[in-house]
Amino acid sequence: MRENMIEEEKNQFAVLIDADNISPKYAPIIFQELEAYGFPSCRRIYGNWSKANGWNEELLLEYSIIPVQQFSYTSGKNATDMAMVIDAMDLLYGKKVDGFCIVTSDSDFTRLAMRLREEHMYVIGMGESKTPVALTRACNKFIHLNLIYEADRGKEEDMESDEIENVTSLDEISYTIADIISENGNAPVDLGKIGNRLNAKYSDFDVRNYGYTKLSVLIDEEMDNFMLVQEDTNCYVEFKELTSRETIEEEVIHFVKKNGGSLDNLSAVTLELKDKHSGFNIKDYGYSRMSSFLRSIRCLTVNGNTVRLKKRREKGERR
């Protein structure tokens, strides 16, 4: 979609599927998800059809997908990639579509997504959660097909860590929500606004990636540092009451003492506080860095990454 098109218009999308690394089991999800964005007027799938890949004639006919044959002319060269790129550029300059849906987990298509966006095309990426971050961030929106597939089936399969590490983490989502509330003077923020901000910042954000169907439920069950407030028909998100600064300071001092009065890695303090207080964020106390907060505690000294108790506490210093 041209990025500022009128919403009422039915946007025309070109769906280009890489049969080399996308399973046919995702076919229903691909077109169901695309319905929210527009109509797939061009549907093509690329691969070497002399080799079995699971995309059979019956499935292609069911979804009106045109197969494009690509032989592997040279060992080590991916002819499918080249064919998809050439067709995408032809469609772009032919001005036949408003946007593209690139279905692949191959990071080689990152530059294509970036090039299409340079021409103000709306680019949707679809692939598995093992897709490199470079490609997911290059798209306006990226949909993790395997996570939605498992959510729709009501089960979660064990996945290798490298298959899910590229999905935006819940910790990162939580930090962003905290920043949004902080920007609002720590006042409650409308849930819809938070959802819009998350979608704008993270191209792959989707509550289904984490096993939920509603953002409100995800926040309520996964993020202990926030609470939901219902006012009439509106739902707001706000910070839960913070642990007092004095308590945090006492816990830090006790932790340093417990470690012989010296720590060689100040990140250990952050980990200790997060372990004691779920969702702990030093920004909630007015500091952008933990080192700045530690320097404000008079009985501590911070030198680089090392935190130490002062040998003698001057009169009037805080504990």
Secondary structure, 3 states (H helix, E strand, C coil): CCCCCCCCCCCEEEEEEECCCCCHHHHHHHHHHHCCCCEEEEEEEEECCCCCCCCCHHHHHHCCCEEEECCCCCCCCCHHHHHHHHHHHHHHHCCCCCEEEEECCCHHHHHHHHHHHHCCCEEEEEECCCCCHHHHHHCCEEEEHHHHHHHHHCCCCCCCHHHHCCCCCHHHHHHHHHHHHHHCCCCCEEHHHHHHHHHHHCCCCCHHHHCCCCHHHHHHHHCCCEEEEEECCEEEEEECCCCCHHHHHHHHHHHHHHCCCEECCCHHHHHHHHHHCCCCCHHHHCCCCHHHHHHCCCCEEEECCEEEECCCCCCCCCC
